[in-house]
Amino acid sequence: MFGFSLSKLLILIALIVIVWYGFKAVGRVNQKRRARAREAGRNQYSELATENMIQCPKCGAYTASLDAHKCEA
Ligand SMILES: [Zn+2]
């Protein structure tokens, strides 16, 4: 009786460990996916910011507005 319940307990512990590691693995995958999404969003945003910049025809420097830009030397 005791031996039977002990083996059941061991199986239960094994199942808990498997489920625990399963959840940990899923959490890691989700975390990676979130980080990738964040990175992609940031890249998209910086590309957008670069597109909004104007290159000065005289000195080649990038500026948000040519009116506010003064060429250096
Ligand atoms: Zn300039």
N, CA, C, O and the ligand as a Tripos MOL2 file, in Angstrom:
@<TRIPOS>MOLECULE
protein
  293   291    74     0     0
PROTEIN
NO_CHARGES

@<TRIPOS>ATOM
      1 N           0.8330   -1.2060    0.0000 N.3       1 MET1
      2 CA          0.0000    0.0000    0.0000 C.3       1 MET1
      3 C           0.8640    1.2520    0.0000 C.2       1 MET1
      4 O           0.6530    2.1840   -0.7760 O.2       1 MET1
      5 N           1.8670    1.2390    0.9180 N.am      2 PHE2
      6 CA          2.7440    2.3960    1.0190 C.3       2 PHE2
      7 C           3.6050    2.5380   -0.2540 C.2       2 PHE2
      8 O           3.7980    3.6310   -0.7860 O.2       2 PHE2
      9 N           4.1220    1.3530   -0.7220 N.am      3 GLY3
     10 CA          4.9510    1.3460   -1.9300 C.3       3 GLY3
     11 C           4.1810    1.8500   -3.1300 C.2       3 GLY3
     12 O           4.7320    2.5800   -3.9540 O.2       3 GLY3
     13 N           2.9510    1.4860   -3.2420 N.am      4 PHE4
     14 CA          2.1170    1.8840   -4.3710 C.3       4 PHE4
     15 C           1.9060    3.3940   -4.3760 C.2       4 PHE4
     16 O           2.0090    4.0430   -5.4170 O.2       4 PHE4
     17 N           1.6080    3.9450   -3.1960 N.am      5 SER5
     18 CA          1.3550    5.3790   -3.1280 C.3       5 SER5
     19 C           2.6470    6.1700   -3.3440 C.2       5 SER5
     20 O           2.6220    7.2820   -3.8720 O.2       5 SER5
     21 N           3.7930    5.5790   -2.9230 N.am      6 LEU6
     22 CA          5.0810    6.2450   -3.1190 C.3       6 LEU6
     23 C           5.3960    6.3590   -4.6060 C.2       6 LEU6
     24 O           5.8550    7.4030   -5.0710 O.2       6 LEU6
     25 N           5.1440    5.2580   -5.3660 N.am      7 SER7
     26 CA          5.4100    5.3010   -6.8070 C.3       7 SER7
     27 C           4.4640    6.2960   -7.4860 C.2       7 SER7
     28 O           4.8400    6.9750   -8.4410 O.2       7 SER7
     29 N           3.2270    6.3690   -6.9730 N.am      8 LYS8
     30 CA          2.2690    7.3420   -7.5070 C.3       8 LYS8
     31 C           2.7640    8.7580   -7.2450 C.2       8 LYS8
     32 O           2.6500    9.6510   -8.0860 O.2       8 LYS8
     33 N           3.3250    8.9310   -6.0340 N.am      9 LEU9
     34 CA          3.8530   10.2440   -5.6450 C.3       9 LEU9
     35 C           5.0250   10.6270   -6.5440 C.2       9 LEU9
     36 O           5.1530   11.7770   -6.9620 O.2       9 LEU9
     37 N           5.8920    9.6280   -6.8380 N.am     10 LEU10
     38 CA          7.0520    9.8900   -7.7030 C.3      10 LEU10
     39 C           6.5940   10.2760   -9.1020 C.2      10 LEU10
     40 O           7.1560   11.1830   -9.7160 O.2      10 LEU10
     41 N           5.5710    9.5870   -9.6070 N.am     11 ILE11
     42 CA          5.0230    9.9000  -10.9310 C.3      11 ILE11
     43 C           4.4370   11.3150  -10.9320 C.2      11 ILE11
     44 O           4.6010   12.0750  -11.8860 O.2      11 ILE11
     45 N           3.7520   11.6440   -9.8400 N.am     12 LEU12
     46 CA          3.1570   12.9780   -9.6960 C.3      12 LEU12
     47 C           4.2490   14.0590   -9.6970 C.2      12 LEU12
     48 O           4.1130   15.0940  -10.3490 O.2      12 LEU12
     49 N           5.3350   13.7970   -8.9500 N.am     13 ILE13
     50 CA          6.4550   14.7480   -8.9000 C.3      13 ILE13
     51 C           7.0760   14.8920  -10.3010 C.2      13 ILE13
     52 O           7.3920   15.9950  -10.7470 O.2      13 ILE13
     53 N           7.2410   13.7460  -10.9790 N.am     14 ALA14
     54 CA          7.8090   13.7640  -12.3310 C.3      14 ALA14
     55 C           6.9310   14.5920  -13.2640 C.2      14 ALA14
     56 O           7.4320   15.3810  -14.0660 O.2      14 ALA14
     57 N           5.6130   14.4060  -13.1510 N.am     15 LEU15
     58 CA          4.6740   15.1590  -13.9860 C.3      15 LEU15
     59 C           4.7770   16.6620  -13.6970 C.2      15 LEU15
     60 O           4.7850   17.4860  -14.6110 O.2      15 LEU15
     61 N           4.8570   17.0010  -12.3930 N.am     16 ILE16
     62 CA          4.9650   18.4100  -11.9970 C.3      16 ILE16
     63 C           6.2410   19.0210  -12.5850 C.2      16 ILE16
     64 O           6.2300   20.1350  -13.1090 O.2      16 ILE16
     65 N           7.3510   18.2540  -12.4840 N.am     17 VAL17
     66 CA          8.6340   18.7350  -13.0220 C.3      17 VAL17
     67 C           8.5310   18.9480  -14.5330 C.2      17 VAL17
     68 O           9.0060   19.9570  -15.0550 O.2      17 VAL17
     69 N           7.9050   17.9880  -15.2380 N.am     18 ILE18
     70 CA          7.7540   18.0880  -16.7040 C.3      18 ILE18
     71 C           6.9200   19.3200  -17.0600 C.2      18 ILE18
     72 O           7.2810   20.0950  -17.9460 O.2      18 ILE18
     73 N           5.8040   19.4860  -16.3560 N.am     19 VAL19
     74 CA          4.9240   20.6380  -16.6220 C.3      19 VAL19
     75 C           5.6570   21.9410  -16.3180 C.2      19 VAL19
     76 O           5.5520   22.9170  -17.0610 O.2      19 VAL19
     77 N           6.4080   21.9380  -15.2010 N.am     20 TRP20
     78 CA          7.1690   23.1230  -14.7760 C.3      20 TRP20
     79 C           8.1820   23.5280  -15.8480 C.2      20 TRP20
     80 O           8.2850   24.6960  -16.2220 O.2      20 TRP20
     81 N           8.9400   22.5130  -16.3390 N.am     21 TYR21
     82 CA          9.9250   22.8140  -17.3730 C.3      21 TYR21
     83 C           9.2450   23.2190  -18.6760 C.2      21 TYR21
     84 O           9.7520   24.0570  -19.4220 O.2      21 TYR21
     85 N           8.0840   22.6110  -18.9390 N.am     22 GLY22
     86 CA          7.3230   22.9730  -20.1370 C.3      22 GLY22
     87 C           6.9120   24.4320  -20.1060 C.2      22 GLY22
     88 O           7.0620   25.1500  -21.0950 O.2      22 GLY22
     89 N           6.3920   24.8690  -18.9640 N.am     23 PHE23
     90 CA          5.9770   26.2670  -18.8110 C.3      23 PHE23
     91 C           7.1690   27.2090  -18.9270 C.2      23 PHE23
     92 O           7.0780   28.2850  -19.5190 O.2      23 PHE23
     93 N           8.3020   26.7770  -18.3400 N.am     24 LYS24
     94 CA          9.5110   27.6000  -18.4040 C.3      24 LYS24
     95 C           9.9620   27.7710  -19.8550 C.2      24 LYS24
     96 O          10.3470   28.8640  -20.2680 O.2      24 LYS24
     97 N           9.9090   26.6690  -20.6310 N.am     25 ALA25
     98 CA         10.3140   26.7030  -22.0370 C.3      25 ALA25
     99 C           9.3870   27.6200  -22.8290 C.2      25 ALA25
    100 O           9.8450   28.4190  -23.6450 O.2      25 ALA25
    101 N           8.0820   27.5020  -22.5830 N.am     26 VAL26
    102 CA          7.0980   28.3360  -23.2800 C.3      26 VAL26
    103 C           7.3270   29.8040  -22.9300 C.2      26 VAL26
    104 O           7.2550   30.6770  -23.7950 O.2      26 VAL26
    105 N           7.6040   30.0670  -21.6480 N.am     27 GLY27
    106 CA          7.8700   31.4330  -21.2030 C.3      27 GLY27
    107 C           9.0900   32.0160  -21.8900 C.2      27 GLY27
    108 O           9.0980   33.1870  -22.2710 O.2      27 GLY27
    109 N          10.1280   31.1890  -22.0500 N.am     28 ARG28
    110 CA         11.3470   31.6590  -22.7220 C.3      28 ARG28
    111 C          11.0550   32.0060  -24.1710 C.2      28 ARG28
    112 O          11.5190   33.0290  -24.6730 O.2      28 ARG28
    113 N          10.2800   31.1490  -24.8530 N.am     29 VAL29
    114 CA          9.9410   31.3800  -26.2640 C.3      29 VAL29
    115 C           9.1440   32.6780  -26.3920 C.2      29 VAL29
    116 O           9.4010   33.4900  -27.2810 O.2      29 VAL29
    117 N           8.1700   32.8640  -25.4890 N.am     30 ASN30
    118 CA          7.3610   34.0850  -25.5170 C.3      30 ASN30
    119 C           8.2170   35.3190  -25.2830 C.2      30 ASN30
    120 O           8.0320   36.3480  -25.9330 O.2      30 ASN30
    121 N           9.1600   35.2060  -24.3420 N.am     31 GLN31
    122 CA         10.0390   36.3230  -24.0230 C.3      31 GLN31
    123 C          10.8880   36.6950  -25.2440 C.2      31 GLN31
    124 O          11.0640   37.8710  -25.5600 O.2      31 GLN31
    125 N          11.4130   35.6610  -25.9240 N.am     32 LYS32
    126 CA         12.2280   35.8950  -27.1210 C.3      32 LYS32
    127 C          11.3970   36.5610  -28.1990 C.2      32 LYS32
    128 O          11.8510   37.4880  -28.8690 O.2      32 LYS32
    129 N          10.1400   36.0660  -28.3630 N.am     33 ARG33
    130 CA          9.2630   36.6020  -29.3980 C.3      33 ARG33
    131 C           8.9470   38.0800  -29.1000 C.2      33 ARG33
    132 O           8.9260   38.9240  -29.9960 O.2      33 ARG33
    133 N           8.6990   38.3630  -27.7970 N.am     34 ARG34
    134 CA          8.4150   39.7540  -27.4010 C.3      34 ARG34
    135 C           9.6150   40.6530  -27.6630 C.2      34 ARG34
    136 O           9.4670   41.7790  -28.1390 O.2      34 ARG34
    137 N          10.8230   40.1400  -27.3450 N.am     35 ALA35
    138 CA         12.0480   40.9200  -27.5450 C.3      35 ALA35
    139 C          12.2620   41.2010  -29.0300 C.2      35 ALA35
    140 O          12.6530   42.3010  -29.4190 O.2      35 ALA35
    141 N          11.9950   40.1700  -29.8600 N.am     36 ARG36
    142 CA         12.1300   40.3340  -31.3090 C.3      36 ARG36
    143 C          11.1530   41.3740  -31.8100 C.2      36 ARG36
    144 O          11.5130   42.2300  -32.6180 O.2      36 ARG36
    145 N           9.9010   41.3090  -31.3320 N.am     37 ALA37
    146 CA          8.8640   42.2480  -31.7570 C.3      37 ALA37
    147 C           9.2530   43.6700  -31.3650 C.2      37 ALA37
    148 O           9.0680   44.6180  -32.1280 O.2      37 ALA37
    149 N           9.8040   43.7950  -30.1450 N.am     38 ARG38
    150 CA         10.2470   45.1090  -29.6640 C.3      38 ARG38
    151 C          11.3620   45.6450  -30.5600 C.2      38 ARG38
    152 O          11.3750   46.8160  -30.9370 O.2      38 ARG38
    153 N          12.3050   44.7420  -30.8910 N.am     39 GLU39
    154 CA         13.4530   45.1100  -31.7300 C.3      39 GLU39
    155 C          12.9580   45.5420  -33.1110 C.2      39 GLU39
    156 O          13.4200   46.5460  -33.6530 O.2      39 GLU39
    157 N          12.0230   44.7840  -33.6760 N.am     40 ALA40
    158 CA         11.4800   45.1030  -35.0010 C.3      40 ALA40
    159 C          10.7810   46.4480  -34.9540 C.2      40 ALA40
    160 O          10.9230   47.2550  -35.8730 O.2      40 ALA40
    161 N          10.0300   46.6970  -33.8930 N.am     41 GLY41
    162 CA          9.3320   47.9690  -33.7420 C.3      41 GLY41
    163 C          10.3030   49.1200  -33.6690 C.2      41 GLY41
    164 O          10.0770   50.1790  -34.2550 O.2      41 GLY41
    165 N          11.4050   48.9050  -32.9320 N.am     42 ARG42
    166 CA         12.3990   49.9600  -32.7880 C.3      42 ARG42
    167 C          13.0590   50.2480  -34.1420 C.2      42 ARG42
    168 O          13.2740   51.4040  -34.5050 O.2      42 ARG42
    169 N          13.3770   49.1720  -34.8870 N.am     43 ASN43
    170 CA         14.0170   49.3490  -36.1910 C.3      43 ASN43
    171 C          13.1020   50.1050  -37.1400 C.2      43 ASN43
    172 O          13.5380   50.9800  -37.8890 O.2      43 ASN43
    173 N          11.8210   49.7480  -37.0930 N.am     44 GLN44
    174 CA         10.8360   50.4140  -37.9410 C.3      44 GLN44
    175 C          10.8000   51.9040  -37.5960 C.2      44 GLN44
    176 O          10.7580   52.7600  -38.4800 O.2      44 GLN44
    177 N          10.8180   52.1900  -36.3110 N.am     45 TYR45
    178 CA         10.7210   53.5750  -35.8660 C.3      45 TYR45
    179 C          11.9500   54.3650  -36.2990 C.2      45 TYR45
    180 O          11.8310   55.4990  -36.7610 O.2      45 TYR45
    181 N          13.1430   53.7620  -36.1500 N.am     46 SER46
    182 CA         14.3630   54.4850  -36.5000 C.3      46 SER46
    183 C          14.4530   54.6850  -38.0110 C.2      46 SER46
    184 O          14.9760   55.6950  -38.4820 O.2      46 SER46
    185 N          13.9320   53.7040  -38.7730 N.am     47 GLU47
    186 CA         13.9060   53.8670  -40.2300 C.3      47 GLU47
    187 C          13.0050   55.0290  -40.6040 C.2      47 GLU47
    188 O          13.3150   55.8120  -41.5030 O.2      47 GLU47
    189 N          11.8890   55.1300  -39.9040 N.am     48 LEU48
    190 CA         10.9400   56.2150  -40.1430 C.3      48 LEU48
    191 C          11.6070   57.5580  -39.8470 C.2      48 LEU48
    192 O          11.4400   58.5230  -40.5930 O.2      48 LEU48
    193 N          12.3570   57.6060  -38.7600 N.am     49 ALA49
    194 CA         13.0360   58.8440  -38.3670 C.3      49 ALA49
    195 C          14.0760   59.2240  -39.4010 C.2      49 ALA49
    196 O          14.2470   60.4050  -39.7010 O.2      49 ALA49
    197 N          14.7790   58.2350  -39.9540 N.am     50 THR50
    198 CA         15.7910   58.5090  -40.9720 C.3      50 THR50
    199 C          15.1360   59.0250  -42.2480 C.2      50 THR50
    200 O          15.6760   59.9050  -42.9190 O.2      50 THR50
    201 N          13.9720   58.4740  -42.5800 N.am     51 GLU51
    202 CA         13.2680   58.9180  -43.7900 C.3      51 GLU51
    203 C          12.8390   60.3720  -43.6800 C.2      51 GLU51
    204 O          12.7970   61.0990  -44.6730 O.2      51 GLU51
    205 N          12.5200   60.7850  -42.4580 N.am     52 ASN52
    206 CA         12.0560   62.1610  -42.2600 C.3      52 ASN52
    207 C          13.2000   63.1690  -42.2880 C.2      52 ASN52
    208 O          12.9610   64.3750  -42.3510 O.2      52 ASN52
    209 N          14.4350   62.6870  -42.2420 N.am     53 MET53
    210 CA         15.5800   63.5820  -42.2650 C.3      53 MET53
    211 C          15.8800   63.9970  -43.7050 C.2      53 MET53
    212 O          15.6840   63.2200  -44.6400 O.2      53 MET53
    213 N          16.3530   65.2170  -43.8700 N.am     54 ILE54
    214 CA         16.7000   65.7410  -45.1940 C.3      54 ILE54
    215 C          18.2150   65.8910  -45.2530 C.2      54 ILE54
    216 O          18.8370   66.3680  -44.3040 O.2      54 ILE54
    217 N          18.7990   65.4830  -46.3640 N.am     55 GLN55
    218 CA         20.2450   65.6490  -46.5100 C.3      55 GLN55
    219 C          20.5350   67.0230  -47.1060 C.2      55 GLN55
    220 O          19.9530   67.4090  -48.1200 O.2      55 GLN55
    221 N          21.4270   67.7430  -46.4710 N.am     56 CYS56
    222 CA         21.8130   69.0650  -46.9470 C.3      56 CYS56
    223 C          22.5780   68.9160  -48.2650 C.2      56 CYS56
    224 O          23.5550   68.1700  -48.3230 O.2      56 CYS56
    225 N          22.1540   69.6040  -49.3090 N.am     57 PRO57
    226 CA         22.8420   69.4820  -50.6060 C.3      57 PRO57
    227 C          24.2480   70.0730  -50.5880 C.2      57 PRO57
    228 O          25.0730   69.7220  -51.4310 O.2      57 PRO57
    229 N          24.5320   70.9600  -49.6440 N.am     58 LYS58
    230 CA         25.8610   71.6100  -49.5990 C.3      58 LYS58
    231 C          26.8820   70.7820  -48.8320 C.2      58 LYS58
    232 O          27.9610   70.4810  -49.3410 O.2      58 LYS58
    233 N          26.5210   70.4090  -47.5710 N.am     59 CYS59
    234 CA         27.5140   69.7140  -46.7350 C.3      59 CYS59
    235 C          27.2000   68.2330  -46.5620 C.2      59 CYS59
    236 O          28.0400   67.4880  -46.0570 O.2      59 CYS59
    237 N          26.0160   67.7880  -46.9670 N.am     60 GLY60
    238 CA         25.6860   66.3650  -46.8930 C.3      60 GLY60
    239 C          25.2270   65.9090  -45.5290 C.2      60 GLY60
    240 O          24.9840   64.7170  -45.3420 O.2      60 GLY60
    241 N          25.0980   66.7990  -44.5700 N.am     61 ALA61
    242 CA         24.6510   66.4390  -43.2260 C.3      61 ALA61
    243 C          23.1390   66.2400  -43.2240 C.2      61 ALA61
    244 O          22.4090   66.9140  -43.9500 O.2      61 ALA61
    245 N          22.6800   65.2940  -42.3860 N.am     62 TYR62
    246 CA         21.2440   65.0390  -42.2930 C.3      62 TYR62
    247 C          20.6290   65.9520  -41.2450 C.2      62 TYR62
    248 O          21.1560   66.0980  -40.1420 O.2      62 TYR62
    249 N          19.5130   66.5620  -41.6010 N.am     63 THR63
    250 CA         18.8440   67.4700  -40.6930 C.3      63 THR63
    251 C          17.3330   67.3120  -40.8330 C.2      63 THR63
    252 O          16.8370   66.9070  -41.8840 O.2      63 THR63
    253 N          16.6080   67.6360  -39.7660 N.am     64 ALA64
    254 CA         15.1540   67.5290  -39.8020 C.3      64 ALA64
    255 C          14.5620   68.6270  -40.6810 C.2      64 ALA64
    256 O          13.5230   68.4300  -41.3130 O.2      64 ALA64
    257 N          15.2170   69.7690  -40.7210 N.am     65 SER65
    258 CA         14.7230   70.8880  -41.5230 C.3      65 SER65
    259 C          15.9010   71.7010  -42.0540 C.2      65 SER65
    260 O          16.7960   72.0670  -41.2920 O.2      65 SER65
    261 N          15.9040   71.9790  -43.3340 N.am     66 LEU66
    262 CA         17.0070   72.7450  -43.9270 C.3      66 LEU66
    263 C          16.9930   74.1940  -43.4590 C.2      66 LEU66
    264 O          18.0330   74.8530  -43.4340 O.2      66 LEU66
    265 N          15.7940   74.6980  -43.0810 N.am     67 ASP67
    266 CA         15.6810   76.0800  -42.6000 C.3      67 ASP67
    267 C          16.4440   76.2620  -41.2790 C.2      67 ASP67
    268 O          17.0580   77.3000  -41.0330 O.2      67 ASP67
    269 N          16.3830   75.2140  -40.4350 N.am     68 ALA68
    270 CA         17.0240   75.3010  -39.1310 C.3      68 ALA68
    271 C          18.5100   74.9110  -39.2170 C.2      68 ALA68
    272 O          19.2570   75.1170  -38.2600 O.2      68 ALA68
    273 N          18.9350   74.3600  -40.3400 N.am     69 HIS69
    274 CA         20.3020   73.8480  -40.4760 C.3      69 HIS69
    275 C          21.2700   74.9340  -40.9520 C.2      69 HIS69
    276 O          20.9690   75.7200  -41.8510 O.2      69 HIS69
    277 N          22.4100   74.9450  -40.3320 N.am     70 LYS70
    278 CA         23.4840   75.8370  -40.7840 C.3      70 LYS70
    279 C          24.6980   74.9690  -41.0990 C.2      70 LYS70
    280 O          25.1100   74.1640  -40.2650 O.2      70 LYS70
    281 N          25.2710   75.1200  -42.2810 N.am     71 CYS71
    282 CA         26.4200   74.3250  -42.6600 C.3      71 CYS71
    283 C          27.6200   74.6970  -41.7860 C.2      71 CYS71
    284 O          27.8800   75.8680  -41.5090 O.2      71 CYS71
    285 N          28.3410   73.6480  -41.3620 N.am     72 GLU72
    286 CA         29.5230   73.8970  -40.5310 C.3      72 GLU72
    287 C          30.7120   74.1700  -41.4440 C.2      72 GLU72
    288 O          31.0430   73.3510  -42.3020 O.2      72 GLU72
    289 N          31.3440   75.3050  -41.2600 N.am     73 ALA73
    290 CA         32.4990   75.7650  -42.0190 C.3      73 ALA73
    291 C          32.2130   75.7570  -43.5160 C.2      73 ALA73
    292 O          33.0790   76.1170  -44.3120 O.2      73 ALA73
    293 ZN         24.6530   71.9060  -44.7110 Zn       74 ZN74
@<TRIPOS>BOND
     1     1     2 1
     2     2     3 1
     3     3     4 2
     4     3     5 am
     5     5     6 1
     6     6     7 1
     7     7     8 2
     8     7     9 am
     9     9    10 1
    10    10    11 1
    11    11    12 2
    12    11    13 am
    13    13    14 1
    14    14    15 1
    15    15    16 2
    16    15    17 am
    17    17    18 1
    18    18    19 1
    19    19    20 2
    20    19    21 am
    21    21    22 1
    22    22    23 1
    23    23    24 2
    24    23    25 am
    25    25    26 1
    26    26    27 1
    27    27    28 2
    28    27    29 am
    29    29    30 1
    30    30    31 1
    31    31    32 2
    32    31    33 am
    33    33    34 1
    34    34    35 1
    35    35    36 2
    36    35    37 am
    37    37    38 1
    38    38    39 1
    39    39    40 2
    40    39    41 am
    41    41    42 1
    42    42    43 1
    43    43    44 2
    44    43    45 am
    45    45    46 1
    46    46    47 1
    47    47    48 2
    48    47    49 am
    49    49    50 1
    50    50    51 1
    51    51    52 2
    52    51    53 am
    53    53    54 1
    54    54    55 1
    55    55    56 2
    56    55    57 am
    57    57    58 1
    58    58    59 1
    59    59    60 2
    60    59    61 am
    61    61    62 1
    62    62    63 1
    63    63    64 2
    64    63    65 am
    65    65    66 1
    66    66    67 1
    67    67    68 2
    68    67    69 am
    69    69    70 1
    70    70    71 1
    71    71    72 2
    72    71    73 am
    73    73    74 1
    74    74    75 1
    75    75    76 2
    76    75    77 am
    77    77    78 1
    78    78    79 1
    79    79    80 2
    80    79    81 am
    81    81    82 1
    82    82    83 1
    83    83    84 2
    84    83    85 am
    85    85    86 1
    86    86    87 1
    87    87    88 2
    88    87    89 am
    89    89    90 1
    90    90    91 1
    91    91    92 2
    92    91    93 am
    93    93    94 1
    94    94    95 1
    95    95    96 2
    96    95    97 am
    97    97    98 1
    98    98    99 1
    99    99   100 2
   100    99   101 am
   101   101   102 1
   102   102   103 1
   103   103   104 2
   104   103   105 am
   105   105   106 1
   106   106   107 1
   107   107   108 2
   108   107   109 am
   109   109   110 1
   110   110   111 1
   111   111   112 2
   112   111   113 am
   113   113   114 1
   114   114   115 1
   115   115   116 2
   116   115   117 am
   117   117   118 1
   118   118   119 1
   119   119   120 2
   120   119   121 am
   121   121   122 1
   122   122   123 1
   123   123   124 2
   124   123   125 am
   125   125   126 1
   126   126   127 1
   127   127   128 2
   128   127   129 am
   129   129   130 1
   130   130   131 1
   131   131   132 2
   132   131   133 am
   133   133   134 1
   134   134   135 1
   135   135   136 2
   136   135   137 am
   137   137   138 1
   138   138   139 1
   139   139   140 2
   140   139   141 am
   141   141   142 1
   142   142   143 1
   143   143   144 2
   144   143   145 am
   145   145   146 1
   146   146   147 1
   147   147   148 2
   148   147   149 am
   149   149   150 1
   150   150   151 1
   151   151   152 2
   152   151   153 am
   153   153   154 1
   154   154   155 1
   155   155   156 2
   156   155   157 am
   157   157   158 1
   158   158   159 1
   159   159   160 2
   160   159   161 am
   161   161   162 1
   162   162   163 1
   163   163   164 2
   164   163   165 am
   165   165   166 1
   166   166   167 1
   167   167   168 2
   168   167   169 am
   169   169   170 1
   170   170   171 1
   171   171   172 2
   172   171   173 am
   173   173   174 1
   174   174   175 1
   175   175   176 2
   176   175   177 am
   177   177   178 1
   178   178   179 1
   179   179   180 2
   180   179   181 am
   181   181   182 1
   182   182   183 1
   183   183   184 2
   184   183   185 am
   185   185   186 1
   186   186   187 1
   187   187   188 2
   188   187   189 am
   189   189   190 1
   190   190   191 1
   191   191   192 2
   192   191   193 am
   193   193   194 1
   194   194   195 1
   195   195   196 2
   196   195   197 am
   197   197   198 1
   198   198   199 1
   199   199   200 2
   200   199   201 am
   201   201   202 1
   202   202   203 1
   203   203   204 2
   204   203   205 am
   205   205   206 1
   206   206   207 1
   207   207   208 2
   208   207   209 am
   209   209   210 1
   210   210   211 1
   211   211   212 2
   212   211   213 am
   213   213   214 1
   214   214   215 1
   215   215   216 2
   216   215   217 am
   217   217   218 1
   218   218   219 1
   219   219   220 2
   220   219   221 am
   221   221   222 1
   222   222   223 1
   223   223   224 2
   224   223   225 am
   225   225   226 1
   226   226   227 1
   227   227   228 2
   228   227   229 am
   229   229   230 1
   230   230   231 1
   231   231   232 2
   232   231   233 am
   233   233   234 1
   234   234   235 1
   235   235   236 2
   236   235   237 am
   237   237   238 1
   238   238   239 1
   239   239   240 2
   240   239   241 am
   241   241   242 1
   242   242   243 1
   243   243   244 2
   244   243   245 am
   245   245   246 1
   246   246   247 1
   247   247   248 2
   248   247   249 am
   249   249   250 1
   250   250   251 1
   251   251   252 2
   252   251   253 am
   253   253   254 1
   254   254   255 1
   255   255   256 2
   256   255   257 am
   257   257   258 1
   258   258   259 1
   259   259   260 2
   260   259   261 am
   261   261   262 1
   262   262   263 1
   263   263   264 2
   264   263   265 am
   265   265   266 1
   266   266   267 1
   267   267   268 2
   268   267   269 am
   269   269   270 1
   270   270   271 1
   271   271   272 2
   272   271   273 am
   273   273   274 1
   274   274   275 1
   275   275   276 2
   276   275   277 am
   277   277   278 1
   278   278   279 1
   279   279   280 2
   280   279   281 am
   281   281   282 1
   282   282   283 1
   283   283   284 2
   284   283   285 am
   285   285   286 1
   286   286   287 1
   287   287   288 2
   288   287   289 am
   289   289   290 1
   290   290   291 1
   291   291   292 2
@<TRIPOS>SUBSTRUCTURE
     1 MET1         2 RESIDUE 1 A MET
     2 PHE2         6 RESIDUE 1 A PHE
     3 GLY3        10 RESIDUE 1 A GLY
     4 PHE4        14 RESIDUE 1 A PHE
     5 SER5        18 RESIDUE 1 A SER
     6 LEU6        22 RESIDUE 1 A LEU
     7 SER7        26 RESIDUE 1 A SER
     8 LYS8        30 RESIDUE 1 A LYS
     9 LEU9        34 RESIDUE 1 A LEU
    10 LEU10       38 RESIDUE 1 A LEU
    11 ILE11       42 RESIDUE 1 A ILE
    12 LEU12       46 RESIDUE 1 A LEU
    13 ILE13       50 RESIDUE 1 A ILE
    14 ALA14       54 RESIDUE 1 A ALA
    15 LEU15       58 RESIDUE 1 A LEU
    16 ILE16       62 RESIDUE 1 A ILE
    17 VAL17       66 RESIDUE 1 A VAL
    18 ILE18       70 RESIDUE 1 A ILE
    19 VAL19       74 RESIDUE 1 A VAL
    20 TRP20       78 RESIDUE 1 A TRP
    21 TYR21       82 RESIDUE 1 A TYR
    22 GLY22       86 RESIDUE 1 A GLY
    23 PHE23       90 RESIDUE 1 A PHE
    24 LYS24       94 RESIDUE 1 A LYS
    25 ALA25       98 RESIDUE 1 A ALA
    26 VAL26      102 RESIDUE 1 A VAL
    27 GLY27      106 RESIDUE 1 A GLY
    28 ARG28      110 RESIDUE 1 A ARG
    29 VAL29      114 RESIDUE 1 A VAL
    30 ASN30      118 RESIDUE 1 A ASN
    31 GLN31      122 RESIDUE 1 A GLN
    32 LYS32      126 RESIDUE 1 A LYS
    33 ARG33      130 RESIDUE 1 A ARG
    34 ARG34      134 RESIDUE 1 A ARG
    35 ALA35      138 RESIDUE 1 A ALA
    36 ARG36      142 RESIDUE 1 A ARG
    37 ALA37      146 RESIDUE 1 A ALA
    38 ARG38      150 RESIDUE 1 A ARG
    39 GLU39      154 RESIDUE 1 A GLU
    40 ALA40      158 RESIDUE 1 A ALA
    41 GLY41      162 RESIDUE 1 A GLY
    42 ARG42      166 RESIDUE 1 A ARG
    43 ASN43      170 RESIDUE 1 A ASN
    44 GLN44      174 RESIDUE 1 A GLN
    45 TYR45      178 RESIDUE 1 A TYR
    46 SER46      182 RESIDUE 1 A SER
    47 GLU47      186 RESIDUE 1 A GLU
    48 LEU48      190 RESIDUE 1 A LEU
    49 ALA49      194 RESIDUE 1 A ALA
    50 THR50      198 RESIDUE 1 A THR
    51 GLU51      202 RESIDUE 1 A GLU
    52 ASN52      206 RESIDUE 1 A ASN
    53 MET53      210 RESIDUE 1 A MET
    54 ILE54      214 RESIDUE 1 A ILE
    55 GLN55      218 RESIDUE 1 A GLN
    56 CYS56      222 RESIDUE 1 A CYS
    57 PRO57      226 RESIDUE 1 A PRO
    58 LYS58      230 RESIDUE 1 A LYS
    59 CYS59      234 RESIDUE 1 A CYS
    60 GLY60      238 RESIDUE 1 A GLY
    61 ALA61      242 RESIDUE 1 A ALA
    62 TYR62      246 RESIDUE 1 A TYR
    63 THR63      250 RESIDUE 1 A THR
    64 ALA64      254 RESIDUE 1 A ALA
    65 SER65      258 RESIDUE 1 A SER
    66 LEU66      262 RESIDUE 1 A LEU
    67 ASP67      266 RESIDUE 1 A ASP
    68 ALA68      270 RESIDUE 1 A ALA
    69 HIS69      274 RESIDUE 1 A HIS
    70 LYS70      278 RESIDUE 1 A LYS
    71 CYS71      282 RESIDUE 1 A CYS
    72 GLU72      286 RESIDUE 1 A GLU
    73 ALA73      290 RESIDUE 1 A ALA
    74 ZN74       293 GROUP 0 **** ****
